[in-house]
Structure formats: structure tokens, C-alpha cells
Amino acid sequence: MDCSMAPLVSFLLAHFSMGAGASLSLDIVRTKVKFLAQTMVYRTQMEIKKLPSSSNLVIDGLELFFPAAAGDQPIEGLPSIVETMGFYQDLLISLDMADLKQLVEDASTMRGQLENWMMSRCPGRQQKQTGEGGLEEALKDSVRKFGLSVCPVALNRLKGYLDRLLLNLDQLRYC
């Protein structure tokens, strides 16, 4: 991201996060999520460009580690979005790459906003706890097996999910 845009992004994030304690309207939440998703898509694209070019590389077998990120899995309401963003947040943390720290922060911010929205809109719904079930161990094992191929797959899947989320922001209203 261009350094001249950093103050603008900081202002917008601060402005959009004001009043987070009050119940927000769907339009405000949708605007926040849309802005964060667009920012994350941009950052993901920049990180993908930094990776070594491998146009002929075919990565097979990693589907086991990305069950919540299946390309054909529909976005089914707010709990689904919260769970998937939690998955990607945990995944980015597990990759433990310095270049991904801002993406981790963006995912955490979006997840927090969505969790707050879900608590106010879907009172009977409890979110699933992420970080359980051996994701870290599975990722460590896959990094040993597949080397650097986990990061491009994760970033491409995240970008694909965010692109679909941007097209399905109306799902934020459904519990």
C-alpha cells in the first residue's frame, strides 16, 4: 500500500469503529465489512505478487487443511462468515510470516466486528471456538510436506472468499 494512503486508511478505520458499543445498523456494518474486505483483497493481491512466480506449479492434497475455505461452499449467513473469518485469522497466524501481520490484524478486526454484530442480531447463536482441533499441528505438518506452497494456497483461498463475501454482503442480515 502506498504510504500516502496510510493516514486515510487510519482515519477511515478509526471513523468506522466509533460507536462500536452501540447496536449498529446493517448499512453501517455492511460498509465496515465491505471496506475491510476490499482492503484485505488488495493486501492479499500484493502479498501474492511478492511470492515466487510458479505458473506451472500444481498444488495437490492441501484441501484437507482448508475445509472451511472450499471454493464451492456457499456463504450462509452471519455465523458462517464469522466462523470462516476466524478460520482464516487462525490460518494467517499459523503461517507466522512478518509480511502477513497486517492481514492478521485486518482479519481480527473484521472478525471482532462481525462477532459483535452477531451477538446483537442473533442472541441465541453461540460462535464456534476457533483455534481448536489441531489446525496449528496440521499446518506445521503440511509446511514440512509442501514447503512454501501453503502460503500461496492460503492467500488465494482467502482472496477468493473475500471476493465472494463482497458479492454476498446481504448475508450479514441472516442468523
C-alpha positions in Angstrom: 0.0 0.0 0.0 1.3 3.5 -0.8 2.4 5.3 2.3 0.4 8.4 1.3 -2.7 6.3 1.8 -1.9 5.2 5.3 -3.3 8.3 7.0 -6.5 8.0 5.0 -6.9 4.3 5.9 -6.2 5.0 9.6 -8.8 7.8 9.6 -11.4 5.6 7.9 -10.8 2.7 10.3 -11.0 5.0 13.3 -14.1 6.7 12.0 -15.9 3.4 11.2 -15.0 1.9 14.5 -16.5 4.7 16.6 -19.6 3.8 18.4 -18.9 0.1 18.4 -20.6 -0.3 21.7 -24.0 0.6 20.4 -26.1 -1.6 18.2 -25.3 -0.6 14.7 -27.5 -0.6 11.6 -27.0 -3.2 8.9 -25.8 -0.4 6.5 -23.0 0.6 8.8 -21.9 -2.9 9.4 -22.1 -3.7 5.7 -20.0 -0.6 5.0 -17.3 -1.6 7.5 -17.1 -5.2 6.3 -17.0 -4.1 2.7 -14.2 -1.6 3.4 -12.2 -4.2 5.3 -12.8 -6.9 2.7 -11.7 -4.6 -0.1 -8.6 -3.6 1.9 -7.8 -7.3 2.6 -8.3 -8.2 -1.1 -5.8 -5.5 -2.0 -3.2 -6.6 0.6 -3.7 -10.2 -0.4 -3.0 -9.4 -4.0 0.1 -7.5 -3.0 1.4 -10.5 -0.9 0.6 -12.9 -3.7 2.7 -10.8 -6.1 5.6 -10.9 -3.7 5.7 -14.7 -3.8 7.9 -16.5 -6.2 6.2 -16.9 -9.6 5.2 -20.5 -10.2 2.7 -20.5 -13.1 3.3 -24.2 -13.8 3.0 -25.3 -10.2 0.1 -27.6 -9.4 -0.6 -28.0 -5.7 -2.5 -31.1 -4.7 -3.6 -32.5 -1.4 -4.0 -29.3 0.7 -7.8 -29.5 0.5 -7.7 -31.4 3.8 -6.3 -28.3 5.6 -8.8 -25.9 4.1 -12.2 -27.4 4.8 -13.8 -24.1 5.7 -12.5 -22.5 2.6 -13.9 -24.7 -0.1 -14.4 -22.7 -3.3 -17.9 -24.0 -3.8 -19.1 -23.6 -0.2 -21.9 -21.0 -0.1 -21.9 -18.1 2.3 -24.7 -19.0 4.6 -25.4 -16.1 6.9 -23.6 -14.3 9.6 -22.5 -17.3 11.7 -20.9 -18.9 8.6 -19.0 -15.6 7.9 -17.8 -15.3 11.5 -16.6 -18.9 11.5 -14.8 -18.6 8.2 -13.1 -15.3 9.1 -12.0 -17.0 12.4 -10.5 -19.9 10.3 -8.6 -17.5 8.1 -7.4 -15.5 11.1 -6.0 -18.6 12.7 -4.6 -19.8 9.4 -2.7 -16.5 8.8 -1.4 -16.5 12.4 -0.2 -20.1 12.0 1.7 -19.2 8.8 3.8 -16.9 11.1 5.1 -14.6 8.3 6.1 -11.0 9.1 4.6 -9.8 5.8 1.2 -11.1 6.8 0.8 -9.2 10.1 -1.4 -6.5 8.7 -3.7 -9.1 7.1 -3.9 -10.8 10.5 -4.9 -7.5 12.1 -7.5 -6.9 9.4 -8.9 -10.4 9.8 -9.1 -9.9 13.6 -10.8 -6.5 13.2 -13.4 -7.9 10.8 -14.0 -11.0 12.9 -14.5 -8.8 16.0 -16.9 -6.5 14.2 -18.9 -9.5 12.9 -18.9 -11.2 16.3 -20.3 -8.0 17.9 -22.9 -7.7 15.2 -23.8 -11.4 15.6 -24.2 -11.0 19.4 -26.7 -8.2 18.9 -28.6 -9.7 16.0 -28.5 -13.4 16.7 -28.9 -13.7 20.5 -29.4 -17.4 20.6 -26.3 -18.2 18.5 -23.0 -19.0 20.0 -20.0 -18.8 17.9 -17.8 -21.8 17.4 -14.4 -21.5 19.1 -11.6 -21.4 16.5 -8.1 -22.4 17.2 -9.2 -25.8 18.5 -8.9 -29.1 16.6 -5.3 -29.2 15.7 -5.1 -26.6 12.9 -1.7 -25.5 14.1 -0.3 -29.1 14.1 -1.9 -29.8 10.7 -0.3 -26.7 9.2 3.1 -27.4 10.7 2.9 -30.9 9.1 1.7 -29.5 5.8 4.5 -26.9 5.7 7.0 -29.7 6.3 5.4 -31.7 3.5 4.7 -29.0 1.0 7.2 -26.3 1.8 6.2 -22.8 0.8 3.1 -23.9 -1.1 0.8 -23.5 1.8 1.1 -19.7 1.8 0.1 -19.1 -1.8 -2.8 -21.5 -1.5 -4.0 -19.8 1.7 -3.7 -16.4 0.2 -5.5 -17.4 -3.0 -8.3 -19.0 -1.0 -8.6 -16.0 1.3 -8.8 -13.7 -1.7 -11.5 -15.9 -3.3 -13.5 -16.0 -0.1 -13.3 -12.2 0.3 -14.4 -11.7 -3.3 -17.4 -13.9 -2.7 -18.1 -12.1 0.5 -18.1 -8.7 -1.3 -20.8 -10.1 -3.6 -22.9 -11.5 -0.8 -22.9 -8.8 1.8 -26.7 -9.2 2.2 -25.9 -12.4 4.1 -24.9 -10.3 7.1 -28.6 -9.9 7.9 -29.2 -13.7 8.3 -28.7 -15.6 11.5 
